[in-house]
């Protein structure tokens, strides 16, 4: 791969290759769940980090599995990656895990790819697909283990169905794939959990913000992100209205 490939093509290629590596390791059946989680994170991270350093040496880099380097704070362009989003789901050999490769420019999630390797899908910011229309009864995707209180309350207010799912990337992409309609999370995440999904969602015309409607800002010194909202544009007003009454 040459250095003149586009950012979006690079993100998609790296997410796809990392996903293939993770499937190979998982399907070897040589590791226990705990060992598989550790090996998957390490292998995917090393590939993504080394590839980005080779292909985009001048850019900043932030990875969940890599020691943070403050040099990134001085860079306009910063790659933000999550080698295995949903490590628990990956180790349990479920399908709802993802690989995130995102690029934030001046704090804005501009470019990215989210691979759903178990489904053989890579959703990318430069190749948006048609988002299916929402059904009459909305579906709110939530954590399969710890549904956020605010999400449950909004679902009740809107009469929405709860759809339990694993990783943040899988949840965000489920809207694009027509499997859900609203992803509201208030339990706290980190920049790598949402940068690539936010970039892909924005490219597909979805609304992406904090749950108070303010923008998501990336490449901060503190990588913690308290909450986010991803949904179709027509659902923003009713969701924010329901939140205001909680």
C-alpha positions as CSV (number, residue, x, y, z in Angstrom):
1,X,0.0,0.0,0.0
2,X,1.4,3.4,-1.0
3,X,1.3,6.6,0.9
4,X,-1.0,8.3,-1.6
5,X,-4.0,6.2,-0.7
6,X,-6.9,8.2,0.7
7,X,-7.4,8.4,4.5
8,X,-10.8,6.6,4.2
9,X,-9.4,3.8,2.0
10,X,-6.5,3.3,4.4
11,X,-8.9,3.2,7.4
12,X,-11.1,0.6,5.7
13,X,-8.2,-1.5,4.6
14,X,-6.6,-1.6,8.0
15,X,-9.9,-2.3,9.8
16,X,-10.6,-5.2,7.4
17,X,-7.1,-6.7,7.7
18,X,-7.2,-6.4,11.5
19,X,-10.5,-8.1,11.5
20,X,-9.2,-10.9,9.4
21,X,-6.3,-11.4,11.8
22,X,-8.6,-11.5,14.8
23,X,-10.8,-14.1,13.1
24,X,-7.8,-16.3,12.3
25,X,-6.7,-16.1,16.0
26,X,-10.2,-16.8,17.3
27,X,-10.9,-19.7,14.9
28,X,-7.6,-21.4,15.8
29,X,-9.4,-22.7,18.9
30,X,-6.0,-22.7,20.7
31,X,-6.8,-20.2,23.4
32,X,-9.1,-19.9,26.4
33,X,-11.4,-16.9,26.5
34,X,-9.1,-15.0,28.8
35,X,-6.1,-15.7,26.6
36,X,-8.0,-15.0,23.4
37,X,-9.0,-11.6,24.7
38,X,-5.4,-10.7,25.5
39,X,-4.0,-12.1,22.3
40,X,-6.6,-10.4,20.1
41,X,-6.1,-7.0,21.6
42,X,-2.3,-7.3,21.3
43,X,-2.1,-8.7,17.8
44,X,-4.7,-6.2,16.3
45,X,-3.1,-3.3,18.1
46,X,0.4,-4.1,16.9
47,X,-0.8,-4.3,13.3
48,X,-2.8,-1.1,13.4
49,X,-0.2,0.9,15.2
50,X,2.7,-0.2,13.0
51,X,0.7,0.3,9.8
52,X,-0.4,3.8,10.7
53,X,3.1,4.8,11.7
54,X,4.3,3.5,8.4
55,X,1.5,5.1,6.3
56,X,0.8,8.3,8.2
57,X,4.1,9.0,10.1
58,X,3.3,12.8,10.5
59,X,-0.1,12.2,12.1
60,X,-0.9,11.7,15.8
61,X,-2.1,8.4,17.1
62,X,-4.2,7.2,20.0
63,X,-5.0,3.6,20.6
64,X,-6.8,1.9,23.5
65,X,-4.0,-0.7,23.7
66,X,-1.0,1.7,23.4
67,X,0.6,4.0,25.9
68,X,-0.7,7.5,25.2
69,X,1.8,9.9,23.8
70,X,1.1,13.6,24.5
71,X,2.7,14.6,21.2
72,X,-0.7,13.9,19.6
73,X,-2.1,16.9,21.3
74,X,0.0,19.1,19.1
75,X,-1.2,17.4,15.9
76,X,-4.2,18.5,13.8
77,X,-4.7,15.0,12.4
78,X,-4.9,12.2,14.9
79,X,-5.8,8.6,14.2
80,X,-7.9,7.1,17.0
81,X,-8.2,3.3,17.0
82,X,-9.8,0.5,19.0
83,X,-8.2,-2.7,17.9
84,X,-11.0,-4.8,19.4
85,X,-14.1,-2.9,20.4
86,X,-16.0,-5.4,22.5
87,X,-13.2,-7.6,23.7
88,X,-15.6,-9.6,25.9
89,X,-17.8,-10.4,23.0
90,X,-14.8,-11.3,20.8
91,X,-13.5,-13.7,23.5
92,X,-16.9,-15.2,23.9
93,X,-16.9,-15.8,20.2
94,X,-20.0,-13.7,19.7
95,X,-20.6,-11.6,16.6
96,X,-21.2,-8.2,18.2
97,X,-17.6,-6.9,18.3
98,X,-15.8,-4.5,16.0
99,X,-12.5,-2.9,14.8
100,X,-12.4,0.9,14.8
101,X,-10.0,3.0,12.7
102,X,-10.9,6.7,12.9
103,X,-9.3,10.0,12.0
104,X,-10.1,13.2,13.9
105,X,-9.0,16.5,12.3
106,X,-9.0,19.5,14.6
107,X,-11.1,17.5,17.1
108,X,-13.8,16.5,14.5
109,X,-14.4,12.8,13.6
110,X,-14.0,13.2,9.9
111,X,-13.0,9.8,8.5
112,X,-13.2,6.3,9.6
113,X,-14.1,2.6,9.1
114,X,-15.8,0.1,11.4
115,X,-15.3,-3.5,10.6
116,X,-17.7,-6.1,11.9
117,X,-15.5,-9.1,11.1
118,X,-17.9,-11.8,12.2
119,X,-20.5,-10.5,9.7
120,X,-17.9,-9.9,7.0
121,X,-18.9,-6.2,6.9
122,X,-16.8,-3.0,6.8
123,X,-18.7,0.3,6.9
124,X,-16.7,3.3,5.9
125,X,-17.1,7.0,5.7
126,X,-16.3,7.3,2.0
127,X,-18.8,4.7,0.8
128,X,-22.1,5.4,2.5
129,X,-24.9,3.0,2.0
130,X,-28.7,3.7,2.2
131,X,-29.9,3.6,5.8
132,X,-33.2,1.7,5.9
133,X,-36.3,3.7,7.1
134,X,-37.2,3.3,10.8
135,X,-40.2,1.1,11.7
136,X,-43.3,2.5,13.4
137,X,-42.0,1.4,16.8
138,X,-38.5,2.7,17.4
139,X,-35.7,0.4,18.6
140,X,-33.1,1.6,21.0
141,X,-29.9,-0.3,21.1
142,X,-28.4,-0.7,24.6
143,X,-25.6,-2.5,26.4
144,X,-26.4,-6.2,26.7
145,X,-25.0,-6.2,30.3
146,X,-25.5,-2.7,31.7
147,X,-28.2,-0.7,29.9
148,X,-27.9,3.0,30.7
149,X,-30.6,4.4,32.9
150,X,-31.2,7.3,30.6
151,X,-31.5,5.0,27.6
152,X,-34.1,2.9,29.3
153,X,-36.0,5.9,30.4
154,X,-36.0,7.4,26.9
155,X,-37.1,4.1,25.5
156,X,-40.0,4.0,27.9
157,X,-41.0,7.6,27.0
158,X,-40.9,6.9,23.3
159,X,-42.4,3.5,23.5
160,X,-39.3,2.1,22.0
161,X,-38.1,-1.5,22.0
162,X,-34.8,-2.2,23.7
163,X,-32.2,-4.1,21.6
164,X,-29.3,-5.5,23.7
165,X,-25.9,-5.6,21.9
166,X,-22.2,-5.8,22.7
167,X,-19.7,-3.3,21.4
168,X,-20.2,0.4,20.8
169,X,-19.2,0.0,17.2
170,X,-21.7,-2.8,16.6
171,X,-24.4,-0.6,18.3
172,X,-23.7,2.4,16.2
173,X,-23.5,0.4,12.9
174,X,-26.7,-1.4,13.7
175,X,-28.6,1.9,12.9
176,X,-27.0,2.0,9.4
177,X,-27.8,-1.7,8.9
178,X,-31.4,-1.2,9.9
179,X,-31.2,-3.2,13.1
180,X,-31.9,-0.3,15.4
181,X,-32.8,3.4,15.4
182,X,-31.3,5.1,18.4
183,X,-28.0,4.6,20.2
184,X,-27.9,6.6,23.4
185,X,-25.1,5.9,25.9
186,X,-24.6,7.7,29.2
187,X,-22.4,5.3,31.1
188,X,-19.0,6.7,30.0
189,X,-16.7,5.7,27.2
190,X,-13.3,6.8,25.8
191,X,-12.4,8.5,22.5
192,X,-11.5,5.2,20.8
193,X,-15.0,3.8,21.5
194,X,-16.7,6.3,19.3
195,X,-14.4,8.1,17.0
196,X,-14.6,5.8,14.0
197,X,-18.3,5.0,14.6
198,X,-19.1,8.7,14.8
199,X,-17.2,9.4,11.6
200,X,-19.0,6.6,9.7
201,X,-22.4,7.6,11.2
202,X,-21.9,11.3,10.1
203,X,-21.0,10.2,6.6
204,X,-24.3,8.3,6.5
205,X,-26.3,11.4,7.4
206,X,-27.0,10.4,11.0
207,X,-27.0,12.7,13.9
208,X,-24.0,12.4,16.2
209,X,-23.6,14.4,19.5
210,X,-23.4,14.4,23.2
211,X,-26.7,13.7,24.9
212,X,-27.1,17.4,25.5
213,X,-26.9,18.0,21.8
214,X,-23.3,19.4,21.9
215,X,-20.6,18.1,19.5
216,X,-18.3,15.2,20.3
217,X,-14.7,16.6,20.5
218,X,-11.7,14.3,20.0
219,X,-8.0,14.4,20.7
220,X,-8.4,15.8,24.2
221,X,-5.8,15.4,27.0
222,X,-8.5,13.5,28.9
223,X,-9.8,10.8,26.6
224,X,-12.9,10.1,28.7
225,X,-16.2,10.8,27.0
226,X,-19.2,10.7,29.3
227,X,-22.0,10.1,26.8
228,X,-23.1,10.1,23.2
229,X,-26.2,10.0,20.9
230,X,-26.4,8.6,17.4
231,X,-29.7,8.4,15.6
232,X,-31.5,9.4,12.4
233,X,-32.0,13.1,12.1
234,X,-35.8,12.9,12.5
235,X,-35.4,11.3,15.9
236,X,-33.1,14.0,17.5
237,X,-35.9,16.3,18.7
238,X,-38.0,13.6,20.4
239,X,-35.0,11.9,22.0
240,X,-33.6,15.2,23.4
241,X,-37.1,16.2,24.6
242,X,-37.4,12.9,26.4
243,X,-34.0,13.4,28.0
244,X,-34.9,16.8,29.2
245,X,-37.7,15.3,31.4
246,X,-35.5,12.6,33.0
